[in-house]
Amino acid sequence: MDPTDGVRGDSAGPRPETGRQSRLTRKAIVSAGIEIADAEGLGAVSMRHIAERLGVGAMSLYRHVADKDTLLLAMSDEIGRRFPYPVDRVLPWRERVRVAVELDWDLYQRHPWIVLAYSSPRHSMGEQSLIALDWMVGGILELGVSVEEATEMALTVWIFIQGSALAQVGEELLQTRSQNDDGGALVDLLDGHADFDPPPHLAELAGTGARSSLIDPRQRLDAGIEFLCAGFEERARRSQ
């Protein structure tokens, strides 16, 4: 353990890290965690790694952040603060969904690790997430559904965006990028290069090259959101 971990900035006797620790803040710790996650992935985030980056003793971080779970939630909340929904704007519900798609997609491209953090409710539902969720729910209530149903619909939109983003950034998260441009069995089937007999229904697509709408995660996201919104409208109609 670092001998200065239990020493505050106003303690008697100069210590090598006293000045740094006196300037240590929760914001600095969270920012360092985000920088590490961006550069090295979520798995590289640890109290010790952050302490090394900030030039302080690892135990000194716990004066500001209780544990790693608290840190990850704070990191997720900070990312949400950097990509805020326009909660002061009154928009129709479909436009709110579109705003969520655009902002969240951009967020996931810039910070791929957040896909993993948001997969855990205890790391994703901080204050900023609740503010954004409330704004989404407020729009969906236009359909005449209950608050519970509107919340369910909003969360479904978020989960779908997250899943589509995972397909886009998955290789980076797994750190398996290679020079081999292998798009998988579906791409091979669509290109007519499959080394297997295609299943009966997909055989109609073999060799058609219909890649963009079926393979590109962003295009699948846009199409899927339209399916979801149509489903929301139909559910609302049937419940009235």
Contacts in CASP RR format, 6 or more apart in sequence:
PFRMAT RR
TARGET T0000
AUTHOR 0000-0000-0000
METHOD contacts of the structure
MODEL  1
MDPTDGVRGDSAGPRPETGRQSRLTRKAIVSAGIEIADAEGLGAVSMRHI
AERLGVGAMSLYRHVADKDTLLLAMSDEIGRRFPYPVDRVLPWRERVRVA
VELDWDLYQRHPWIVLAYSSPRHSMGEQSLIALDWMVGGILELGVSVEEA
TEMALTVWIFIQGSALAQVGEELLQTRSQNDDGGALVDLLDGHADFDPPP
HLAELAGTGARSSLIDPRQRLDAGIEFLCAGFEERARRSQ
1 59 0 8 1.000
2 17 0 8 1.000
2 56 0 8 1.000
2 57 0 8 1.000
2 58 0 8 1.000
2 59 0 8 1.000
2 60 0 8 1.000
3 15 0 8 1.000
4 15 0 8 1.000
4 16 0 8 1.000
4 17 0 8 1.000
4 18 0 8 1.000
4 21 0 8 1.000
4 57 0 8 1.000
4 60 0 8 1.000
5 57 0 8 1.000
5 58 0 8 1.000
5 59 0 8 1.000
5 60 0 8 1.000
6 59 0 8 1.000
6 60 0 8 1.000
7 15 0 8 1.000
7 18 0 8 1.000
7 21 0 8 1.000
8 21 0 8 1.000
8 22 0 8 1.000
9 18 0 8 1.000
9 19 0 8 1.000
9 21 0 8 1.000
9 22 0 8 1.000
10 22 0 8 1.000
11 18 0 8 1.000
17 55 0 8 1.000
17 56 0 8 1.000
17 57 0 8 1.000
17 60 0 8 1.000
20 54 0 8 1.000
20 55 0 8 1.000
20 56 0 8 1.000
21 56 0 8 1.000
21 57 0 8 1.000
21 60 0 8 1.000
24 54 0 8 1.000
24 56 0 8 1.000
24 60 0 8 1.000
24 61 0 8 1.000
24 63 0 8 1.000
24 64 0 8 1.000
25 64 0 8 1.000
26 64 0 8 1.000
26 65 0 8 1.000
26 74 0 8 1.000
28 54 0 8 1.000
29 50 0 8 1.000
29 54 0 8 1.000
29 61 0 8 1.000
29 64 0 8 1.000
29 65 0 8 1.000
29 71 0 8 1.000
30 65 0 8 1.000
30 71 0 8 1.000
30 74 0 8 1.000
30 75 0 8 1.000
30 78 0 8 1.000
31 78 0 8 1.000
32 50 0 8 1.000
32 53 0 8 1.000
32 54 0 8 1.000
33 45 0 8 1.000
33 50 0 8 1.000
33 53 0 8 1.000
33 71 0 8 1.000
33 75 0 8 1.000
34 75 0 8 1.000
34 78 0 8 1.000
34 79 0 8 1.000
34 111 0 8 1.000
35 53 0 8 1.000
36 44 0 8 1.000
36 45 0 8 1.000
36 49 0 8 1.000
36 50 0 8 1.000
36 53 0 8 1.000
37 43 0 8 1.000
37 44 0 8 1.000
37 45 0 8 1.000
37 75 0 8 1.000
37 111 0 8 1.000
37 113 0 8 1.000
38 110 0 8 1.000
38 111 0 8 1.000
38 113 0 8 1.000
41 112 0 8 1.000
41 113 0 8 1.000
41 173 0 8 1.000
42 72 0 8 1.000
42 113 0 8 1.000
42 116 0 8 1.000
42 117 0 8 1.000
45 68 0 8 1.000
45 71 0 8 1.000
45 72 0 8 1.000
45 75 0 8 1.000
46 68 0 8 1.000
47 58 0 8 1.000
47 61 0 8 1.000
47 62 0 8 1.000
47 65 0 8 1.000
47 68 0 8 1.000
47 71 0 8 1.000
48 58 0 8 1.000
50 61 0 8 1.000
50 71 0 8 1.000
51 57 0 8 1.000
51 58 0 8 1.000
51 60 0 8 1.000
51 61 0 8 1.000
65 71 0 8 1.000
65 74 0 8 1.000
69 122 0 8 1.000
69 123 0 8 1.000
72 117 0 8 1.000
72 120 0 8 1.000
72 123 0 8 1.000
73 122 0 8 1.000
73 123 0 8 1.000
73 124 0 8 1.000
73 126 0 8 1.000
75 117 0 8 1.000
76 114 0 8 1.000
76 117 0 8 1.000
76 118 0 8 1.000
76 123 0 8 1.000
76 124 0 8 1.000
76 126 0 8 1.000
76 129 0 8 1.000
77 126 0 8 1.000
77 127 0 8 1.000
77 128 0 8 1.000
77 129 0 8 1.000
79 107 0 8 1.000
79 111 0 8 1.000
79 114 0 8 1.000
80 107 0 8 1.000
80 128 0 8 1.000
80 129 0 8 1.000
80 132 0 8 1.000
81 128 0 8 1.000
83 103 0 8 1.000
83 104 0 8 1.000
83 106 0 8 1.000
83 107 0 8 1.000
84 128 0 8 1.000
84 132 0 8 1.000
85 96 0 8 1.000
85 99 0 8 1.000
85 100 0 8 1.000
85 103 0 8 1.000
85 131 0 8 1.000
85 132 0 8 1.000
85 135 0 8 1.000
85 136 0 8 1.000
86 99 0 8 1.000
87 131 0 8 1.000
87 132 0 8 1.000
87 134 0 8 1.000
87 135 0 8 1.000
91 99 0 8 1.000
91 139 0 8 1.000
92 139 0 8 1.000
92 142 0 8 1.000
93 138 0 8 1.000
93 139 0 8 1.000
93 140 0 8 1.000
93 141 0 8 1.000
93 142 0 8 1.000
93 143 0 8 1.000
94 229 0 8 1.000
96 135 0 8 1.000
96 136 0 8 1.000
96 138 0 8 1.000
96 139 0 8 1.000
96 140 0 8 1.000
97 136 0 8 1.000
97 157 0 8 1.000
97 225 0 8 1.000
97 229 0 8 1.000
98 225 0 8 1.000
100 132 0 8 1.000
100 136 0 8 1.000
100 157 0 8 1.000
100 158 0 8 1.000
100 161 0 8 1.000
101 157 0 8 1.000
101 161 0 8 1.000
101 221 0 8 1.000
101 222 0 8 1.000
101 225 0 8 1.000
104 158 0 8 1.000
104 161 0 8 1.000
104 162 0 8 1.000
104 165 0 8 1.000
105 161 0 8 1.000
105 164 0 8 1.000
105 165 0 8 1.000
105 218 0 8 1.000
105 221 0 8 1.000
107 114 0 8 1.000
108 114 0 8 1.000
108 115 0 8 1.000
108 161 0 8 1.000
108 162 0 8 1.000
108 165 0 8 1.000
108 168 0 8 1.000
108 169 0 8 1.000
109 165 0 8 1.000
109 168 0 8 1.000
109 169 0 8 1.000
112 169 0 8 1.000
112 170 0 8 1.000
112 172 0 8 1.000
112 173 0 8 1.000
113 173 0 8 1.000
115 162 0 8 1.000
115 163 0 8 1.000
115 165 0 8 1.000
115 166 0 8 1.000
115 169 0 8 1.000
115 170 0 8 1.000
115 173 0 8 1.000
116 173 0 8 1.000
117 123 0 8 1.000
117 124 0 8 1.000
118 124 0 8 1.000
118 158 0 8 1.000
118 162 0 8 1.000
119 162 0 8 1.000
133 151 0 8 1.000
133 154 0 8 1.000
133 155 0 8 1.000
133 158 0 8 1.000
136 150 0 8 1.000
136 154 0 8 1.000
136 157 0 8 1.000
137 147 0 8 1.000
137 150 0 8 1.000
137 151 0 8 1.000
137 154 0 8 1.000
138 150 0 8 1.000
139 150 0 8 1.000
140 150 0 8 1.000
140 153 0 8 1.000
140 154 0 8 1.000
140 232 0 8 1.000
141 147 0 8 1.000
141 150 0 8 1.000
143 150 0 8 1.000
143 232 0 8 1.000
143 233 0 8 1.000
143 236 0 8 1.000
144 236 0 8 1.000
144 240 0 8 1.000
145 153 0 8 1.000
145 232 0 8 1.000
145 235 0 8 1.000
145 236 0 8 1.000
145 239 0 8 1.000
149 235 0 8 1.000
149 236 0 8 1.000
149 239 0 8 1.000
153 228 0 8 1.000
153 232 0 8 1.000
156 228 0 8 1.000
157 225 0 8 1.000
157 228 0 8 1.000
160 221 0 8 1.000
160 224 0 8 1.000
160 225 0 8 1.000
160 228 0 8 1.000
161 221 0 8 1.000
161 225 0 8 1.000
164 217 0 8 1.000
164 218 0 8 1.000
164 220 0 8 1.000
164 221 0 8 1.000
165 217 0 8 1.000
165 221 0 8 1.000
166 173 0 8 1.000
167 217 0 8 1.000
167 220 0 8 1.000
168 217 0 8 1.000
168 218 0 8 1.000
171 177 0 8 1.000
183 215 0 8 1.000
185 194 0 8 1.000
185 196 0 8 1.000
186 214 0 8 1.000
186 215 0 8 1.000
187 211 0 8 1.000
187 215 0 8 1.000
188 194 0 8 1.000
188 195 0 8 1.000
189 198 0 8 1.000
189 202 0 8 1.000
189 205 0 8 1.000
189 206 0 8 1.000
189 207 0 8 1.000
190 205 0 8 1.000
190 206 0 8 1.000
190 207 0 8 1.000
190 208 0 8 1.000
190 209 0 8 1.000
190 210 0 8 1.000
190 211 0 8 1.000
190 214 0 8 1.000
190 215 0 8 1.000
191 207 0 8 1.000
191 209 0 8 1.000
191 211 0 8 1.000
192 206 0 8 1.000
192 207 0 8 1.000
192 209 0 8 1.000
194 206 0 8 1.000
197 203 0 8 1.000
198 205 0 8 1.000
198 206 0 8 1.000
205 214 0 8 1.000
212 219 0 8 1.000
213 219 0 8 1.000
213 220 0 8 1.000
213 223 0 8 1.000
214 220 0 8 1.000
END
